[in-house]
Amino acid sequence: MPGSVTISHHEMAVMLSHDDAKRLATVLDEIAYLLEIPGPDRLSDAQVTALCEGRAQQRGELSQWTRGMAAELKERLQERLQ
């Protein structure tokens, strides 16, 4: 069974179980998808503003960030399996 994934910044670290990291990567990918698609299933401007902590809407930046975080998690998970 794979172990945990550690995400750190300087001296602080956050640990996630392997399964939680996989689930978070999937959620982040789905959020990016819902930010990018046109049509009624797209996240609304109000939802994007809420996800950006009330700052002016930054759909493109948020999409890029969520995709990047998902990719980083997936990469770290792959490293743990090797």
DSSP file (Angstrom, degrees, kcal/mol; ACC not computed):
  #  RESIDUE AA STRUCTURE BP1 BP2  ACC     N-H-->O    O-->H-N    N-H-->O    O-->H-N    TCO  KAPPA ALPHA  PHI   PSI    X-CA   Y-CA   Z-CA
    1    1 A M              0   0    0      0, 0.0    17,-0.0     0, 0.0     0, 0.0   0.000 360.0 360.0 360.0 129.1    0.0    0.0    0.0
    2    2 A P        -     0   0    0      0, 0.0    16,-0.3     0, 0.0    17,-0.2  -0.230 360.0-131.3 -63.5 155.1    1.5    3.4   -0.9
    3    3 A G        -     0   0    0      1,-0.2    15,-0.6    77,-0.2     2,-0.1   0.230  36.5 -61.1 -86.4-149.4    2.4    5.8    1.8
    4    4 A S  E     -A   17   0A   0     13,-0.2     2,-0.5    14,-0.1    13,-0.2  -0.463  37.5-125.1 -97.4 168.6    1.6    9.4    2.3
    5    5 A V  E     -A   16   0A   0     11,-2.9    11,-2.4    -2,-0.1     2,-0.5  -0.961  20.6-152.7-112.4 131.5    2.4   12.5    0.2
    6    6 A T  E     -A   15   0A   0     -2,-0.5     2,-0.5     9,-0.2     9,-0.2  -0.916   9.3-172.0-107.8 128.7    4.2   15.4    2.0
    7    7 A I  E     +A   14   0A   0      7,-2.9     7,-3.0    -2,-0.5     2,-0.3  -0.981  17.7 176.9-117.5 120.1    3.8   18.9    0.7
    8    8 A S  E     -A   13   0A   0     -2,-0.5     2,-0.4     5,-0.2     5,-0.2  -0.899  28.6-168.9-130.5 156.7    6.0   21.4    2.4
    9    9 A H  E >  S-A   12   0A   0      3,-2.4     3,-1.7    -2,-0.3     2,-0.2  -0.911  73.4 -48.2-139.4 109.0    7.0   25.0    2.2
   10   10 A H  T 3  S-     0   0    0     -2,-0.4     0, 0.0     1,-0.3     0, 0.0  -0.463 124.3 -16.0  60.4-124.2   10.0   25.9    4.3
   11   11 A E  T 3  S+     0   0    0     -2,-0.2     2,-0.4    -3,-0.1    -1,-0.3   0.535 119.8  85.9 -91.6  -4.4    9.6   24.3    7.7
   12   12 A M  E <   -A    9   0A   0     -3,-1.7    -3,-2.4     2,-0.0     2,-0.4  -0.785  56.3-175.5 -98.6 139.7    5.9   23.6    7.6
   13   13 A A  E     -A    8   0A   0     -2,-0.4     2,-0.4    -5,-0.2    -5,-0.2  -0.970  16.7-155.0-133.5 148.5    4.6   20.4    6.0
   14   14 A V  E     -A    7   0A   0     -7,-3.0    -7,-2.9    -2,-0.4     2,-0.5  -0.985  15.0-156.3-119.2 132.3    1.2   19.0    5.2
   15   15 A M  E     -A    6   0A   0     -2,-0.4     2,-0.4    -9,-0.2    -9,-0.2  -0.924  10.9-177.8-113.8 135.8    0.7   15.3    4.9
   16   16 A L  E     -A    5   0A   0    -11,-2.4   -11,-2.9    -2,-0.5     2,-0.0  -0.955  30.4-112.6-124.3 145.7   -2.0   13.5    2.9
   17   17 A S  E  >  -A    4   0A   0     -2,-0.4     4,-2.6   -13,-0.2     5,-0.2  -0.354  35.3-108.2 -68.0 160.9   -2.6    9.9    2.6
   18   18 A H  H  > S+     0   0    0    -15,-0.6     4,-2.3   -16,-0.3     5,-0.2   0.924 120.8  47.8 -56.5 -46.9   -2.1    8.4   -0.8
   19   19 A D  H  > S+     0   0    0      1,-0.2     4,-2.2     2,-0.2    -1,-0.2   0.890 111.6  49.6 -64.6 -39.7   -5.8    7.9   -1.3
   20   20 A D  H  > S+     0   0    0      2,-0.2     4,-2.7     1,-0.2    -1,-0.2   0.893 110.0  51.1 -66.3 -39.2   -6.6   11.5   -0.2
   21   21 A A  H  X S+     0   0    0     -4,-2.6     4,-2.3     2,-0.2    -2,-0.2   0.906 110.5  49.2 -64.2 -41.6   -3.9   12.9   -2.5
   22   22 A K  H  X S+     0   0    0     -4,-2.3     4,-1.9    -5,-0.2    -2,-0.2   0.921 113.0  47.3 -62.1 -43.4   -5.3   11.0   -5.4
   23   23 A R  H  X S+     0   0    0     -4,-2.2     4,-2.4     1,-0.2    -2,-0.2   0.912 111.2  50.5 -66.0 -42.6   -8.8   12.2   -4.6
   24   24 A L  H  X S+     0   0    0     -4,-2.7     4,-2.7     1,-0.2    -1,-0.2   0.900 108.6  52.4 -62.6 -41.1   -7.6   15.8   -4.3
   25   25 A A  H  X S+     0   0    0     -4,-2.3     4,-2.2     1,-0.2    -1,-0.2   0.899 110.3  48.6 -61.2 -40.4   -5.8   15.6   -7.6
   26   26 A T  H  X S+     0   0    0     -4,-1.9     4,-2.3     2,-0.2    -2,-0.2   0.913 111.5  49.1 -65.2 -43.3   -9.1   14.4   -9.2
   27   27 A V  H  X S+     0   0    0     -4,-2.4     4,-2.5     2,-0.2    -2,-0.2   0.919 111.1  49.9 -62.6 -44.0  -11.1   17.2   -7.6
   28   28 A L  H  X S+     0   0    0     -4,-2.7     4,-2.3     1,-0.2    -2,-0.2   0.910 110.5  49.8 -62.8 -42.5   -8.6   19.8   -8.7
   29   29 A D  H  X S+     0   0    0     -4,-2.2     4,-2.2     1,-0.2    -1,-0.2   0.907 111.4  49.5 -61.0 -41.6   -8.7   18.5  -12.3
   30   30 A E  H  X S+     0   0    0     -4,-2.3     4,-2.5     2,-0.2    -2,-0.2   0.892 109.1  51.2 -66.9 -39.4  -12.5   18.6  -12.3
   31   31 A I  H  X S+     0   0    0     -4,-2.5     4,-1.7     2,-0.2    -1,-0.2   0.933 109.8  50.2 -62.1 -44.9  -12.5   22.2  -11.0
   32   32 A A  H  X S+     0   0    0     -4,-2.3     4,-1.7     1,-0.2    -2,-0.2   0.920 110.5  50.3 -59.0 -43.3  -10.2   23.2  -13.8
   33   33 A Y  H  X S+     0   0    0     -4,-2.2     4,-2.1     1,-0.2     3,-0.2   0.927 110.0  49.3 -59.6 -46.0  -12.4   21.5  -16.3
   34   34 A L  H  < S+     0   0    0     -4,-2.5     9,-2.4     1,-0.2    -1,-0.2   0.738 110.5  51.9 -69.3 -22.4  -15.5   23.3  -14.9
   35   35 A L  H  < S+     0   0    0     -4,-1.7    -1,-0.2     7,-0.2    -2,-0.2   0.827 115.2  41.2 -75.6 -33.1  -13.6   26.6  -15.1
   36   36 A E  H  < S+     0   0    0     -4,-1.7    -2,-0.2    -3,-0.2    -3,-0.1   0.774  92.6  90.6 -90.9 -29.6  -12.7   26.1  -18.7
   37   37 A I     <  -     0   0    0     -4,-2.1     2,-0.2    -5,-0.2     6,-0.1  -0.333  67.8-131.3 -74.3 149.9  -15.7   24.7  -20.4
   38   38 A P        +     0   0    0      0, 0.0     3,-0.3     0, 0.0    -1,-0.1  -0.519  62.7  45.7 -85.2 165.0  -18.4   26.8  -22.0
   39   39 A G  S >  S-     0   0    0      1,-0.2     3,-1.3    -2,-0.2    -2,-0.0  -0.408 104.0 -40.4 102.9-173.4  -22.1   26.3  -21.3
   40   40 A P  T 3  S+     0   0    0      0, 0.0    -1,-0.2     0, 0.0     4,-0.1   0.691 126.5  58.3 -70.5 -20.4  -24.4   25.8  -18.4
   41   41 A D  T 3  S+     0   0    0     -3,-0.3    -2,-0.1     2,-0.1    -4,-0.1   0.577  81.4 109.8 -86.0  -8.3  -22.1   23.4  -16.5
   42   42 A R  S <  S-     0   0    0     -3,-1.3    -7,-0.2     1,-0.1     2,-0.1  -0.345  84.6 -97.6 -63.9 144.6  -19.3   26.0  -16.3
   43   43 A L        -     0   0    0     -9,-2.4    -1,-0.1   -12,-0.2    -2,-0.1  -0.435  46.3-116.6 -61.9 137.1  -18.6   27.5  -12.9
   44   44 A S     >  -     0   0    0     -2,-0.1     4,-2.3     1,-0.1     5,-0.2  -0.231  19.6-109.2 -72.3 164.5  -20.4   30.8  -12.6
   45   45 A D  H  > S+     0   0    0      1,-0.2     4,-2.5     2,-0.2     5,-0.2   0.880 121.1  54.0 -60.6 -38.2  -18.6   34.1  -12.1
   46   46 A A  H  > S+     0   0    0      2,-0.2     4,-2.1     1,-0.2    -1,-0.2   0.893 108.2  49.1 -64.3 -39.5  -19.9   34.2   -8.5
   47   47 A Q  H  > S+     0   0    0      2,-0.2     4,-2.4     1,-0.2    -2,-0.2   0.901 110.8  50.2 -66.3 -40.4  -18.5   30.8   -7.8
   48   48 A V  H  X S+     0   0    0     -4,-2.3     4,-1.5     2,-0.2    -2,-0.2   0.922 109.4  51.2 -63.7 -43.3  -15.1   31.7   -9.3
   49   49 A T  H  <>S+     0   0    0     -4,-2.5     5,-2.7     1,-0.2     6,-0.3   0.907 110.3  49.8 -59.8 -41.8  -15.1   34.9   -7.1
   50   50 A A  H ><5S+     0   0    0     -4,-2.1     3,-1.5     1,-0.2    -1,-0.2   0.910 109.8  50.3 -63.4 -42.2  -15.8   32.8   -4.1
   51   51 A L  H 3<5S+     0   0    0     -4,-2.4    -1,-0.2     1,-0.3    -2,-0.2   0.750 107.0  55.8 -67.8 -22.8  -13.0   30.3   -5.0
   52   52 A C  T ><5S-     0   0    0     -4,-1.5     3,-1.6     3,-0.2    -1,-0.3   0.099 122.7-107.4 -94.4  20.7  -10.7   33.4   -5.3
   53   53 A E  T < 5S-     0   0    0     -3,-1.5    -3,-0.2     1,-0.3    -2,-0.1   0.840  73.6 -53.5  57.8  38.7  -11.5   34.4   -1.8
   54   54 A G  T 3 <S+     0   0    0     -5,-2.7    -1,-0.3     1,-0.3    -4,-0.2   0.362 103.8 132.1  83.5  -6.3  -13.7   37.4   -2.9
   55   55 A R  S <  S-     0   0    0     -3,-1.6    -1,-0.3    -6,-0.3    -3,-0.2  -0.283  73.8 -68.6 -71.2 165.1  -11.0   38.9   -5.1
   56   56 A A  S    S-     0   0    0      1,-0.2    -1,-0.2    -3,-0.1    -2,-0.0  -0.210  73.9 -78.4 -52.5 144.0  -11.9   40.0   -8.6
   57   57 A Q        +     0   0    0      1,-0.1    -1,-0.2    -3,-0.1     3,-0.1  -0.171  49.4 176.3 -52.8 131.0  -12.6   37.0  -10.8
   58   58 A Q     >  +     0   0    0     -3,-0.2     4,-2.7   -10,-0.1     5,-0.3  -0.463  13.0 158.3-134.6  59.3   -9.5   35.3  -12.0
   59   59 A R  H  > S+     0   0    0      1,-0.2     4,-2.5     2,-0.2     5,-0.2   0.895  74.2  46.6 -55.0 -48.8  -10.8   32.3  -14.0
   60   60 A G  H  > S+     0   0    0      1,-0.2     4,-2.4     2,-0.2    -1,-0.2   0.914 114.4  46.4 -63.8 -44.1   -7.7   31.7  -16.1
   61   61 A E  H  > S+     0   0    0      2,-0.2     4,-2.5     1,-0.2    -1,-0.2   0.906 113.7  48.8 -65.5 -41.6   -5.3   32.0  -13.2
   62   62 A L  H  X S+     0   0    0     -4,-2.7     4,-2.6     2,-0.2     5,-0.2   0.896 111.2  50.1 -66.0 -40.1   -7.4   29.7  -11.0
   63   63 A S  H  X S+     0   0    0     -4,-2.5     4,-2.3    -5,-0.3     5,-0.2   0.929 112.3  47.1 -62.4 -45.9   -7.7   27.2  -13.8
   64   64 A Q  H  X S+     0   0    0     -4,-2.4     4,-2.3     1,-0.2    -2,-0.2   0.904 113.2  49.2 -63.3 -41.7   -4.0   27.2  -14.4
   65   65 A W  H  X S+     0   0    0     -4,-2.5     4,-2.7     2,-0.2     5,-0.2   0.924 111.2  48.2 -65.0 -45.2   -3.3   26.9  -10.7
   66   66 A T  H  X S+     0   0    0     -4,-2.6     4,-2.3     1,-0.2    -2,-0.2   0.911 113.0  48.1 -65.0 -40.7   -5.7   23.9  -10.2
   67   67 A R  H  X S+     0   0    0     -4,-2.3     4,-2.4    -5,-0.2    -1,-0.2   0.915 113.1  49.0 -63.1 -42.1   -4.3   22.1  -13.2
   68   68 A G  H  X S+     0   0    0     -4,-2.3     4,-2.4    -5,-0.2    -2,-0.2   0.911 111.5  47.8 -64.3 -43.2   -0.7   22.7  -11.9
   69   69 A M  H  X S+     0   0    0     -4,-2.7     4,-2.5     2,-0.2    -1,-0.2   0.903 111.8  50.4 -65.1 -40.7   -1.5   21.5   -8.4
   70   70 A A  H  X S+     0   0    0     -4,-2.3     4,-2.5    -5,-0.2    -2,-0.2   0.923 111.5  48.6 -61.8 -43.5   -3.2   18.4   -9.7
   71   71 A A  H  X S+     0   0    0     -4,-2.4     4,-2.4     2,-0.2    -2,-0.2   0.901 110.8  50.5 -64.4 -40.8   -0.2   17.6  -11.9
   72   72 A E  H  X S+     0   0    0     -4,-2.4     4,-2.4     2,-0.2    -2,-0.2   0.919 111.3  48.1 -64.3 -43.5    2.2   18.1   -9.0
   73   73 A L  H  X S+     0   0    0     -4,-2.5     4,-2.4     1,-0.2    -2,-0.2   0.934 112.0  49.2 -61.3 -45.5    0.2   15.8   -6.8
   74   74 A K  H  X S+     0   0    0     -4,-2.5     4,-2.3     1,-0.2    -2,-0.2   0.895 110.6  51.2 -61.8 -39.5    0.0   13.1   -9.5
   75   75 A E  H  X S+     0   0    0     -4,-2.4     4,-2.2     1,-0.2    -1,-0.2   0.927 110.8  47.4 -63.5 -44.8    3.8   13.4  -10.1
   76   76 A R  H  X S+     0   0    0     -4,-2.4     4,-1.6     1,-0.2    -1,-0.2   0.872 111.1  51.8 -65.3 -36.1    4.5   13.0   -6.4
   77   77 A L  H  X S+     0   0    0     -4,-2.4     4,-1.1     2,-0.2    -1,-0.2   0.909 108.9  50.5 -64.7 -42.2    2.1   10.0   -6.2
   78   78 A Q  H >X S+     0   0    0     -4,-2.3     4,-0.8     1,-0.2     3,-0.6   0.905 107.5  54.1 -61.8 -42.0    3.9    8.4   -9.2
   79   79 A E  H >< S+     0   0    0     -4,-2.2     3,-0.6     1,-0.2    -1,-0.2   0.872 105.5  53.9 -59.9 -37.6    7.3    8.9   -7.5
   80   80 A R  H 3< S+     0   0    0     -4,-1.6    -1,-0.2     1,-0.2    -2,-0.2   0.768 104.5  54.7 -69.2 -25.6    6.0    7.1   -4.4
   81   81 A L  H <<        0   0    0     -4,-1.1    -1,-0.2    -3,-0.6    -2,-0.2   0.674 360.0 360.0 -82.1 -16.6    5.0    4.1   -6.5
   82   82 A Q    <<        0   0    0     -4,-0.8    -1,-0.2    -3,-0.6    -2,-0.2   0.456 360.0 360.0 -89.6 360.0    8.5    3.7   -8.0
